[in-house]
Amino acid sequence: MLKIYSRIIQDVPTLEVVKEELTDQALPLVIFYHGWRSAKEQVLTQARKLARKNIRVLLPDAINHGQRHADVSSIPSFTFWNSIQGNISEFSLLREYYQRRDLIKDQKIGVGGYSMGGMTTSALLTRHPEITAAAVIMGTPNLNAYARLVREDAAKRKMYYPKDLELLTSWIKYYDLNSQPEKIAHRPVLFWHGTSDPRIPYRQSKDFFDRIQGEDYAQQVAFITGYKAGHLVEPRLMDKIANFFEYYLE
């Protein structure tokens, strides 16, 4: 039987999903991030599939989302990037909460996410070598290209945005996996992206994968193409994600 615990870790609202009989045992930990304008409750199906694999799953609410809901800034993507930045800054807080309680088996830590959560995941890979395995689902590893795309789209649509928006979000370049792919460092990473995704370009993910093929550091990187798939995760894909983490975190 699965148990869902709701708790606030410092100031981060989270849900922990785990088999009830394993609650107090050290288990592999997966931190899984939701997408833009979503919430932790909306990735519970994925969390349940993971927890059935004897994994402890933590679902945090990103800043501006869920229990931390806030209005979206009229400046294009500003709230979006702020939310990702918050996820990045709070990752160590969440990880250390379980480490202090000796609840992470063999320090096996997985990170994954959908859309904005996938972008969070790729960003975390650049700075956290303690991550064992990661799943980037319909989220680009090329943060710089996506930020540029948003600015160009805003200009075409004659939307207001500050001319120094690139400078205001300059932290992005330090977490851009596309510009430092060697940070994958032999770790298992699963990418999935739909060819008909209307929100985050498929080519940004696929081009990244094609470019790193054959590199020693990328030997455990896999890419699944969702042919004609949009910006949506179906149950069969959730099963593949659960199987991926089970295999690499056992």
C-alpha positions in Angstrom: 0.0 0.0 0.0 1.3 3.4 -0.9 1.4 6.3 1.5 1.3 10.0 0.7 2.8 12.3 3.2 2.2 16.1 3.0 4.9 18.1 4.6 6.6 21.5 4.5 10.4 21.2 4.2 11.5 24.6 5.5 9.2 26.6 3.3 8.8 24.2 0.4 5.4 22.4 0.2 6.0 18.7 -0.8 4.3 15.4 -1.1 6.3 12.2 -0.3 5.1 9.0 -1.9 6.4 5.7 -0.6 5.3 2.2 0.2 3.8 2.3 3.7 5.9 -0.6 5.0 9.1 1.1 3.7 8.5 4.5 5.1 11.3 4.4 7.7 13.8 2.5 5.6 16.6 3.9 3.5 15.5 3.9 -0.2 16.6 5.4 -3.4 15.2 8.9 -3.6 13.7 10.5 -6.7 12.8 14.2 -6.7 10.3 14.9 -9.5 9.4 18.4 -10.7 6.1 19.4 -12.2 5.6 21.7 -15.2 4.6 25.3 -15.8 1.3 26.4 -14.1 1.0 22.9 -12.7 1.4 21.6 -9.2 2.9 18.7 -7.3 -0.5 16.9 -7.2 -0.6 16.7 -10.9 2.5 14.4 -11.1 1.1 12.0 -8.5 0.4 9.3 -11.1 4.1 9.3 -12.0 5.1 9.3 -8.4 2.9 6.2 -7.6 4.5 4.3 -10.5 7.9 5.1 -9.1 7.0 4.3 -5.5 5.8 0.9 -6.5 9.4 0.2 -7.6 10.5 0.6 -3.9 11.6 4.2 -4.5 10.9 7.1 -2.2 9.5 10.0 -4.3 9.4 13.6 -3.4 7.2 16.1 -5.3 7.9 19.8 -4.5 5.7 22.8 -5.4 7.8 25.2 -7.4 7.9 28.9 -6.4 4.7 30.6 -7.9 2.9 27.2 -8.2 0.5 25.1 -6.2 0.4 26.1 -2.5 2.9 28.9 -3.5 0.7 30.2 -6.3 1.4 33.7 -7.5 0.3 35.8 -10.4 2.3 35.6 -13.5 4.4 38.7 -14.4 3.4 40.4 -17.7 7.1 40.4 -18.6 7.5 37.3 -20.9 9.0 34.3 -19.2 10.1 36.2 -16.1 8.0 34.2 -13.7 8.9 31.0 -15.6 12.6 31.5 -15.1 12.1 32.6 -11.5 10.3 29.3 -10.9 13.1 27.2 -12.3 15.7 29.3 -10.4 13.7 28.5 -7.2 13.7 24.8 -8.0 17.5 24.9 -8.5 18.1 26.8 -5.3 16.0 24.5 -3.2 17.3 21.2 -4.5 20.0 20.8 -1.9 17.6 21.7 0.9 15.3 18.8 -0.1 18.2 16.4 -0.6 19.8 17.2 2.8 16.4 16.7 4.6 16.5 13.0 3.7 20.3 12.6 4.0 20.2 13.9 7.6 17.6 11.2 8.4 19.7 8.5 6.7 16.8 7.7 4.4 18.7 7.6 1.1 20.0 4.1 0.3 23.6 4.1 -0.9 23.1 7.8 -1.8 21.2 6.9 -4.9 19.4 10.1 -6.0 17.3 10.5 -9.1 15.9 13.7 -10.5 13.2 14.1 -13.2 10.5 16.3 -14.4 8.0 17.3 -17.1 8.4 20.4 -19.2 9.6 23.2 -16.8 10.5 20.3 -14.5 12.6 18.7 -17.3 14.4 22.0 -17.8 15.0 22.1 -14.0 16.4 18.6 -14.2 18.9 19.5 -17.0 20.0 22.6 -15.1 20.6 20.6 -12.0 22.9 18.2 -13.9 25.4 21.0 -14.5 26.0 21.6 -10.8 25.1 18.5 -8.8 27.4 15.5 -9.3 25.6 13.7 -6.5 22.7 13.1 -8.9 22.8 9.4 -9.9 20.3 9.4 -12.8 18.0 11.9 -14.4 14.9 12.0 -16.7 14.3 15.2 -18.9 10.8 14.8 -20.2 9.7 17.3 -22.9 12.1 19.9 -21.5 15.0 21.4 -23.4 18.6 21.2 -22.1 19.3 24.3 -24.2 18.1 27.0 -21.8 20.0 29.7 -23.7 18.2 28.9 -27.0 14.8 28.7 -25.3 15.3 32.1 -23.5 16.3 33.6 -26.8 13.3 32.1 -28.6 11.0 33.7 -26.0 12.6 37.1 -26.4 12.3 36.9 -30.2 8.7 35.8 -30.0 7.9 38.7 -27.6 9.5 41.2 -30.1 7.6 39.8 -33.0 4.3 40.1 -31.1 5.3 43.6 -30.0 5.0 42.7 -26.3 6.8 44.8 -23.7 9.9 43.3 -22.3 12.9 45.1 -20.8 15.8 45.4 -23.2 18.1 44.0 -20.5 16.0 40.9 -19.9 18.9 38.8 -21.0 21.1 40.4 -18.3 18.3 40.1 -15.7 18.2 36.4 -16.3 21.9 36.0 -16.9 22.1 33.1 -14.3 20.7 30.9 -17.1 24.0 30.6 -18.9 25.6 28.9 -15.9 23.0 26.1 -15.8 22.8 25.6 -19.6 23.5 21.9 -20.2 23.8 22.4 -23.9 26.9 24.5 -23.5 28.6 22.2 -21.0 27.4 18.7 -21.9 30.5 17.1 -20.3 28.8 17.7 -17.0 26.6 14.6 -17.7 29.8 12.8 -16.6 28.8 9.2 -17.6 25.5 9.4 -15.7 22.3 7.7 -17.1 20.0 10.4 -18.5 16.7 9.7 -20.3 15.3 12.3 -22.7 11.8 12.2 -24.2 10.3 14.7 -26.5 7.3 14.8 -28.9 7.9 15.9 -32.5 4.7 17.9 -32.4 5.3 19.7 -29.2 3.9 23.3 -29.6 5.5 24.7 -26.5 9.1 23.5 -26.3 10.8 22.8 -29.6 11.6 19.1 -30.2 14.7 20.0 -32.2 16.4 21.7 -29.2 16.4 18.3 -27.3 17.1 16.1 -30.3 19.9 18.2 -31.7 21.6 18.2 -28.3 21.3 14.4 -28.2 22.6 14.0 -31.7 25.6 16.2 -31.0 26.8 14.3 -27.9 26.4 10.9 -29.5 29.8 9.1 -29.4 31.2 11.2 -26.6 32.5 9.1 -23.7 30.6 11.1 -21.1 27.3 10.5 -22.9 27.5 6.7 -23.2 24.5 6.3 -20.9 22.3 9.0 -22.5 19.1 7.7 -24.2 16.5 9.6 -26.3 13.0 8.5 -27.0 11.1 10.4 -29.7 7.3 10.7 -29.3 6.3 10.6 -33.0 3.5 13.2 -33.6 3.2 13.6 -29.8 2.5 16.9 -28.3 3.1 18.4 -24.9 1.5 15.6 -23.0 2.7 12.5 -21.0 0.8 9.3 -21.4 0.8 6.3 -18.9 3.0 4.2 -21.1 5.7 6.8 -20.9 5.3 7.1 -17.2 5.9 3.3 -17.0 9.2 3.7 -19.0 10.3 6.5 -16.7 9.6 4.3 -13.6 11.5 1.4 -15.2 14.4 3.7 -16.0 14.8 4.8 -12.4 14.3 1.4 -11.0 17.1 0.0 -13.2 19.6 2.7 -12.4 18.8 3.3 -8.8 18.6 -0.3 -7.6 
